Amino acid sequence: MGILAWIVVGLIAGWLAGMVMKGGGYGIVGDIVIGIVGGLLGGFLASVLFGADAVNGINIVSIITAFVGSVILIALVRALPGRSPV
C-alpha cells in the first residue's frame, strides 16, 4: 500500500477512533499517526489471529482493521502509568 493510502486510511481510522474513545483528542497530525500505527497494529493482529492480509488499500476492511488497531492503541496509551485521565 502506498504512503498516500496509509495516510488516508490512518486519518480516517484515527479520527473515528478519537470520536469513539472520547477525550481531548490528538489533533490532525496525532490522529494520522494514531491511525497509521493503529493500522499496523490491527494488521499485525489480523494476520496473527486470522491469517489474513487485512490492510491492503483504501477500502472498508482496511479502515475497520486500522480503526480497531487505533482503538486498542489509544486504550493502551491511556492505561500507561503517569498519565492523567482524559
PALO-578031 format. One record per residue: residue number from 1; x, y, z of N, C-alpha, C, O in turn. Coordinates in pm, 1 decimal, padded with zeros to 6 digits, always signed. Example, Ala and Ser with C-alpha at 12.3 -4.5 7.8 and 13.67 -1.06 7.14 Angstrom:
! PALO-578031
+-----+----------+----------+----------+----------+----------+----------+----------+----------+----------+----------+----------+----------+
|  nr |     n.px |     n.py |     n.pz |    ca.px |    ca.py |    ca.pz |     c.px |     c.py |     c.pz |     o.px |     o.py |     o.pz |
+-----+----------+----------+----------+----------+----------+----------+----------+----------+----------+----------+----------+----------+
|   1 | +01319.0 | -00569.0 | +00780.0 | +01230.0 | -00450.0 | +00780.0 | +01320.0 | -00330.0 | +00780.0 | +01423.6 | -00331.9 | +00846.5 |
|   2 | +01285.0 | -00225.0 | +00708.0 | +01367.0 | -00106.0 | +00714.0 | +01290.0 | +00003.0 | +00787.0 | +01340.9 | +00113.8 | +00803.9 |
+-----+----------+----------+----------+----------+----------+----------+----------+----------+----------+----------+----------+----------+
//
This chain:
! PALO-578031
+-----+----------+----------+----------+----------+----------+----------+----------+----------+----------+----------+----------+----------+
|  nr |     n.px |     n.py |     n.pz |    ca.px |    ca.py |    ca.pz |     c.px |     c.py |     c.pz |     o.px |     o.py |     o.pz |
+-----+----------+----------+----------+----------+----------+----------+----------+----------+----------+----------+----------+----------+
|   1 | +00084.9 | -00116.5 | +00000.0 | +00000.0 | +00000.0 | +00000.0 | +00089.5 | +00122.7 | +00000.0 | +00186.7 | +00128.6 | +00075.3 |
|   2 | +00058.2 | +00219.0 | -00082.3 | +00138.8 | +00339.4 | -00093.3 | +00127.1 | +00429.7 | +00028.2 | +00034.9 | +00416.1 | +00108.7 |
|   3 | +00220.3 | +00520.9 | +00040.3 | +00224.1 | +00609.9 | +00155.5 | +00099.6 | +00697.8 | +00162.3 | +00049.0 | +00725.0 | +00271.2 |
|   4 | +00050.5 | +00741.8 | +00048.2 | -00070.6 | +00823.9 | +00046.5 | -00190.9 | +00745.3 | +00097.3 | -00274.2 | +00798.8 | +00170.5 |
|   5 | -00199.8 | +00619.1 | +00058.7 | -00309.2 | +00534.6 | +00106.6 | -00299.4 | +00513.8 | +00257.6 | -00401.1 | +00516.1 | +00327.0 |
|   6 | -00177.3 | +00493.3 | +00309.4 | -00159.4 | +00479.1 | +00454.9 | -00205.8 | +00605.0 | +00526.7 | -00270.7 | +00596.2 | +00630.9 |
|   7 | -00172.9 | +00723.1 | +00471.9 | -00212.3 | +00848.8 | +00534.8 | -00363.8 | +00865.0 | +00533.8 | -00422.2 | +00905.7 | +00634.2 |
|   8 | -00427.8 | +00833.7 | +00422.0 | -00572.9 | +00846.9 | +00412.2 | -00642.3 | +00749.6 | +00507.8 | -00731.5 | +00789.3 | +00582.7 |
|   9 | -00601.5 | +00623.0 | +00505.3 | -00661.0 | +00524.1 | +00595.5 | -00631.7 | +00561.9 | +00740.8 | -00719.2 | +00550.3 | +00826.6 |
|  10 | -00509.6 | +00606.9 | +00768.6 | -00473.4 | +00648.3 | +00903.7 | -00555.2 | +00766.4 | +00951.7 | -00597.3 | +00769.3 | +01067.3 |
|  11 | -00578.5 | +00863.2 | +00865.8 | -00657.9 | +00979.4 | +00901.9 | -00800.5 | +00938.7 | +00935.9 | -00854.5 | +00980.5 | +01038.3 |
|  12 | -00860.7 | +00858.5 | +00851.7 | -00998.3 | +00815.3 | +00875.4 | -01008.0 | +00731.1 | +01002.1 | -01094.1 | +00755.6 | +01086.6 |
|  13 | -00920.6 | +00632.7 | +01015.6 | -00924.7 | +00543.5 | +01132.0 | -00892.1 | +00618.3 | +01260.7 | -00957.2 | +00596.3 | +01362.9 |
|  14 | -00792.6 | +00706.0 | +01257.2 | -00756.5 | +00783.3 | +01375.6 | -00866.9 | +00877.0 | +01419.2 | -00893.7 | +00890.8 | +01538.6 |
|  15 | -00930.7 | +00941.2 | +01323.7 | -01041.1 | +01030.8 | +01355.4 | -01158.1 | +00953.2 | +01415.6 | -01214.9 | +00995.1 | +01516.5 |
|  16 | -01194.3 | +00840.1 | +01354.2 | -01303.2 | +00757.7 | +01407.1 | -01271.7 | +00706.4 | +01547.0 | -01357.8 | +00708.2 | +01634.9 |
|  17 | -01149.0 | +00660.9 | +01567.7 | -01109.5 | +00610.6 | +01699.9 | -01113.5 | +00722.6 | +01802.6 | -01154.8 | +00699.6 | +01916.3 |
|  18 | -01072.0 | +00842.3 | +01765.9 | -01078.4 | +00956.3 | +01856.8 | -01221.4 | +00990.7 | +01894.7 | -01248.2 | +01027.9 | +02009.0 |
|  19 | -01313.5 | +00978.6 | +01799.6 | -01454.2 | +01005.9 | +01827.6 | -01513.1 | +00899.5 | +01920.6 | -01589.2 | +00931.5 | +02011.9 |
|  20 | -01478.2 | +00774.9 | +01897.4 | -01533.5 | +00665.1 | +01977.0 | -01475.1 | +00664.2 | +02117.9 | -01547.3 | +00640.7 | +02214.7 |
|  21 | -01345.5 | +00689.4 | +02130.0 | -01278.6 | +00680.7 | +02259.5 | -01300.0 | +00805.0 | +02345.9 | -01263.0 | +00803.6 | +02463.3 |
|  22 | -01356.8 | +00909.5 | +02293.7 | -01385.3 | +01032.7 | +02366.5 | -01265.9 | +01079.0 | +02448.2 | -01211.3 | +01002.6 | +02527.7 |
|  23 | -01227.1 | +01197.7 | +02429.9 | -01113.9 | +01250.3 | +02504.7 | -01072.5 | +01384.7 | +02450.6 | -01145.1 | +01446.7 | +02372.9 |
|  24 | -00956.5 | +01429.2 | +02491.4 | -00905.5 | +01558.0 | +02449.5 | -00866.7 | +01562.3 | +02303.4 | -00853.2 | +01670.7 | +02246.8 |
|  25 | -00848.5 | +01447.5 | +02240.9 | -00808.3 | +01442.2 | +02102.1 | -00658.9 | +01462.2 | +02086.5 | -00590.8 | +01503.2 | +02180.4 |
|  26 | -00608.7 | +01433.6 | +01969.1 | -00466.0 | +01442.1 | +01943.0 | -00435.2 | +01537.3 | +01828.5 | -00318.8 | +01550.0 | +01790.7 |
|  27 | -00533.1 | +01603.7 | +01772.8 | -00511.3 | +01692.8 | +01659.4 | -00503.7 | +01612.9 | +01530.0 | -00504.3 | +01489.8 | +01532.5 |
|  28 | -00496.7 | +01681.5 | +01419.2 | -00499.0 | +01615.5 | +01288.8 | -00375.4 | +01529.0 | +01267.1 | -00386.6 | +01416.9 | +01217.5 |
|  29 | -00258.4 | +01579.3 | +01303.3 | -00134.9 | +01501.7 | +01285.5 | -00133.8 | +01383.3 | +01382.0 | -00094.4 | +01272.9 | +01344.7 |
|  30 | -00176.6 | +01406.3 | +01505.1 | -00183.6 | +01298.2 | +01603.4 | -00280.1 | +01189.5 | +01560.5 | -00251.9 | +01070.8 | +01577.1 |
|  31 | -00396.4 | +01230.1 | +01504.1 | -00492.5 | +01131.5 | +01454.8 | -00434.0 | +01048.6 | +01340.9 | -00456.6 | +00927.8 | +01333.7 |
|  32 | -00358.8 | +01113.4 | +01252.0 | -00296.5 | +01040.2 | +01141.7 | -00194.7 | +00940.2 | +01196.5 | -00191.3 | +00824.7 | +01154.1 |
|  33 | -00112.5 | +00985.2 | +01290.4 | -00010.9 | +00895.9 | +01347.1 | -00077.6 | +00780.1 | +01421.6 | -00038.9 | +00664.5 | +01404.1 |
|  34 | -00178.3 | +00811.1 | +01505.0 | -00250.5 | +00706.0 | +01577.1 | -00314.3 | +00609.6 | +01477.5 | -00310.3 | +00488.4 | +01498.4 |
|  35 | -00372.5 | +00660.8 | +01370.2 | -00436.0 | +00575.7 | +01270.0 | -00337.4 | +00486.9 | +01196.5 | -00365.7 | +00369.6 | +01172.1 |
|  36 | -00221.2 | +00541.9 | +01160.6 | -00121.0 | +00462.7 | +01088.7 | -00063.6 | +00354.3 | +01178.8 | -00052.3 | +00238.5 | +01138.6 |
|  37 | -00027.4 | +00392.8 | +01301.5 | +00025.2 | +00293.1 | +01395.2 | -00084.4 | +00192.3 | +01431.2 | -00057.6 | +00073.0 | +01445.5 |
|  38 | -00207.0 | +00240.9 | +01445.5 | -00320.0 | +00150.5 | +01469.9 | -00343.5 | +00055.0 | +01354.0 | -00380.1 | -00060.7 | +01374.8 |
|  39 | -00322.4 | +00103.3 | +01231.2 | -00333.4 | +00016.5 | +01114.1 | -00227.8 | -00093.0 | +01115.1 | -00255.3 | -00208.3 | +01081.9 |
|  40 | -00107.1 | -00055.1 | +01153.5 | -00000.8 | -00155.7 | +01164.8 | -00034.8 | -00257.7 | +01273.4 | -00019.8 | -00378.2 | +01253.5 |
|  41 | -00080.9 | -00208.0 | +01388.7 | -00118.3 | -00296.6 | +01498.8 | -00236.2 | -00384.8 | +01459.7 | -00234.0 | -00505.6 | +01483.1 |
|  42 | -00338.3 | -00325.2 | +01400.5 | -00455.0 | -00402.4 | +01357.4 | -00420.3 | -00503.1 | +01249.7 | -00469.9 | -00615.8 | +01252.0 |
|  43 | -00335.8 | -00464.1 | +01155.2 | -00292.9 | -00556.8 | +01050.7 | -00212.8 | -00672.9 | +01106.7 | -00229.4 | -00787.2 | +01064.0 |
|  44 | -00125.2 | -00643.0 | +01203.4 | -00047.7 | -00749.3 | +01267.6 | -00140.0 | -00845.4 | +01342.1 | -00127.4 | -00967.2 | +01329.3 |
|  45 | -00233.5 | -00789.4 | +01420.5 | -00325.4 | -00875.6 | +01495.8 | -00414.2 | -00958.3 | +01402.8 | -00440.9 | -01075.3 | +01430.2 |
|  46 | -00459.8 | -00898.0 | +01293.3 | -00543.7 | -00971.5 | +01198.1 | -00465.8 | -01084.8 | +01132.3 | -00520.4 | -01192.8 | +01109.8 |
|  47 | -00338.6 | -01060.8 | +01101.2 | -00259.7 | -01167.1 | +01037.6 | -00228.9 | -01278.9 | +01136.2 | -00225.0 | -01395.8 | +01098.0 |
|  48 | -00207.0 | -01243.8 | +01263.2 | -00179.4 | -01346.7 | +01363.8 | -00305.9 | -01425.5 | +01396.6 | -00302.4 | -01548.4 | +01403.0 |
|  49 | -00417.3 | -01355.7 | +01417.4 | -00540.3 | -01422.2 | +01460.6 | -00615.0 | -01490.4 | +01346.4 | -00668.3 | -01600.0 | +01363.9 |
|  50 | -00619.0 | -01426.3 | +01229.8 | -00699.8 | -01477.5 | +01119.9 | -00618.6 | -01523.9 | +01000.2 | -00673.3 | -01585.3 | +00908.5 |
|  51 | -00490.3 | -01495.7 | +00999.8 | -00405.3 | -01536.7 | +00889.0 | -00437.8 | -01464.2 | +00759.4 | -00421.0 | -01519.7 | +00650.8 |
|  52 | -00484.5 | -01339.3 | +00770.7 | -00525.5 | -01265.4 | +00651.4 | -00450.2 | -01133.4 | +00641.9 | -00410.8 | -01075.7 | +00743.2 |
|  53 | -00430.7 | -01086.3 | +00519.1 | -00372.7 | -00954.7 | +00495.5 | -00487.7 | -00855.1 | +00491.2 | -00548.8 | -00834.8 | +00386.2 |
|  54 | -00517.7 | -00792.5 | +00606.0 | -00637.3 | -00710.1 | +00618.4 | -00617.1 | -00565.5 | +00574.2 | -00714.2 | -00498.7 | +00538.6 |
|  55 | -00496.0 | -00516.5 | +00575.5 | -00471.0 | -00377.3 | +00535.7 | -00399.5 | -00379.5 | +00401.0 | -00278.2 | -00399.1 | +00394.1 |
|  56 | -00477.6 | -00358.7 | +00292.5 | -00420.3 | -00373.5 | +00159.6 | -00468.3 | -00268.6 | +00060.6 | -00470.0 | -00294.6 | -00059.7 |
|  57 | -00506.6 | -00153.1 | +00107.1 | -00551.0 | -00046.3 | +00018.1 | -00654.8 | +00039.0 | +00087.9 | -00682.9 | +00019.9 | +00206.2 |
|  58 | -00711.0 | +00132.2 | +00015.1 | -00817.0 | +00216.0 | +00072.7 | -00949.3 | +00146.2 | +00046.7 | -01009.7 | +00161.9 | -00059.4 |
|  59 | -00993.0 | +00069.2 | +00144.9 | -01121.5 | +00000.6 | +00137.6 | -01177.6 | -00013.4 | +00278.2 | -01109.5 | +00019.1 | +00375.4 |
|  60 | -01298.4 | -00060.4 | +00289.9 | -01366.2 | -00066.3 | +00418.8 | -01298.2 | -00163.6 | +00515.1 | -01294.1 | -00137.4 | +00635.4 |
|  61 | -01245.9 | -00273.2 | +00465.7 | -01178.1 | -00370.1 | +00553.0 | -01051.9 | -00308.8 | +00612.3 | -01023.7 | -00328.1 | +00730.6 |
|  62 | -00976.2 | -00235.7 | +00532.3 | -00855.8 | -00169.2 | +00582.2 | -00889.8 | -00063.6 | +00686.7 | -00820.9 | -00051.5 | +00788.0 |
|  63 | -00995.1 | +00012.1 | +00662.3 | -01035.0 | +00116.6 | +00756.5 | -01082.7 | +00055.3 | +00887.8 | -01048.3 | +00104.9 | +00995.1 |
|  64 | -01161.1 | -00051.3 | +00880.4 | -01208.5 | -00117.3 | +01002.3 | -01092.1 | -00177.8 | +01079.2 | -01086.4 | -00166.7 | +01201.7 |
|  65 | -01000.2 | -00241.1 | +01009.5 | -00883.7 | -00300.1 | +01075.3 | -00798.7 | -00192.5 | +01142.2 | -00756.3 | -00209.0 | +01256.6 |
|  66 | -00773.6 | -00082.6 | +01071.6 | -00695.5 | +00027.0 | +01128.8 | -00770.6 | +00092.5 | +01244.2 | -00708.7 | +00134.8 | +01341.9 |
|  67 | -00902.7 | +00101.2 | +01234.1 | -00984.3 | +00157.9 | +01341.7 | -00974.3 | +00074.1 | +01468.6 | -00954.6 | +00127.9 | +01577.5 |
|  68 | -00987.7 | -00056.9 | +01454.6 | -00977.7 | -00145.4 | +01571.4 | -00837.9 | -00135.1 | +01632.8 | -00824.3 | -00126.7 | +01754.9 |
|  69 | -00735.3 | -00135.6 | +01549.6 | -00599.5 | -00119.4 | +01599.3 | -00579.5 | +00014.9 | +01667.7 | -00509.0 | +00022.7 | +01768.2 |
|  70 | -00640.4 | +00120.8 | +01615.1 | -00628.7 | +00253.4 | +01674.7 | -00697.5 | +00260.7 | +01810.0 | -00645.5 | +00322.1 | +01903.2 |
|  71 | -00813.7 | +00198.5 | +01821.1 | -00885.2 | +00196.0 | +01949.0 | -00802.3 | +00120.9 | +02053.4 | -00792.1 | +00164.6 | +02168.0 |
|  72 | -00743.4 | +00008.2 | +02013.5 | -00658.1 | -00068.2 | +02105.3 | -00537.2 | +00016.1 | +02145.8 | -00499.2 | +00018.0 | +02262.9 |
|  73 | -00477.4 | +00084.9 | +02050.3 | -00360.6 | +00168.6 | +02078.5 | -00395.4 | +00281.9 | +02174.3 | -00320.6 | +00307.3 | +02268.8 |
|  74 | -00506.1 | +00349.6 | +02152.0 | -00547.2 | +00458.5 | +02241.3 | -00573.0 | +00404.6 | +02381.4 | -00534.0 | +00467.2 | +02479.9 |
|  75 | -00638.4 | +00289.3 | +02391.3 | -00664.2 | +00229.4 | +02522.9 | -00533.6 | +00194.6 | +02593.7 | -00521.5 | +00214.9 | +02714.5 |
|  76 | -00436.1 | +00142.7 | +02520.0 | -00306.6 | +00110.3 | +02580.2 | -00232.6 | +00235.6 | +02626.0 | -00173.6 | +00237.2 | +02734.0 |
|  77 | -00235.7 | +00340.4 | +02544.1 | -00167.7 | +00464.9 | +02580.7 | -00232.2 | +00525.6 | +02705.3 | -00162.3 | +00575.4 | +02793.6 |
|  78 | -00364.3 | +00521.6 | +02712.5 | -00433.2 | +00577.1 | +02829.1 | -00410.2 | +00493.5 | +02954.5 | -00421.5 | +00545.2 | +03065.6 |
|  79 | -00378.6 | +00366.8 | +02938.7 | -00356.1 | +00279.9 | +03054.2 | -00214.7 | +00293.6 | +03111.1 | -00186.6 | +00241.2 | +03218.9 |
|  80 | -00126.0 | +00363.0 | +03040.6 | +00010.4 | +00380.2 | +03090.0 | +00011.1 | +00457.6 | +03220.7 | -00064.7 | +00553.3 | +03236.3 |
|  81 | +00095.3 | +00417.6 | +03314.0 | +00102.7 | +00492.4 | +03440.2 | +00163.6 | +00630.7 | +03418.3 | +00244.7 | +00650.9 | +03328.0 |
|  82 | +00122.6 | +00725.3 | +03503.0 | +00175.0 | +00859.5 | +03494.0 | +00094.4 | +00950.4 | +03402.8 | +00126.0 | +01068.7 | +03389.9 |
|  83 | -00008.7 | +00897.3 | +03339.7 | -00093.2 | +00979.1 | +03252.7 | -00215.0 | +01023.3 | +03330.6 | -00273.1 | +00944.8 | +03405.5 |
|  84 | -00253.8 | +01147.7 | +03313.5 | -00376.3 | +01193.8 | +03378.2 | -00495.4 | +01145.1 | +03297.3 | -00488.6 | +01144.2 | +03174.4 |
|  85 | -00603.6 | +01104.8 | +03361.2 | -00719.2 | +01056.1 | +03286.2 | -00781.2 | +01167.0 | +03203.2 | -00795.7 | +01280.0 | +03249.6 |
|  86 | -00817.4 | +01134.0 | +03080.6 | -00873.9 | +01232.9 | +02989.4 | -01020.4 | +01206.1 | +02974.2 | -01089.0 | +01277.7 | +02901.3 |
+-----+----------+----------+----------+----------+----------+----------+----------+----------+----------+----------+----------+----------+
//
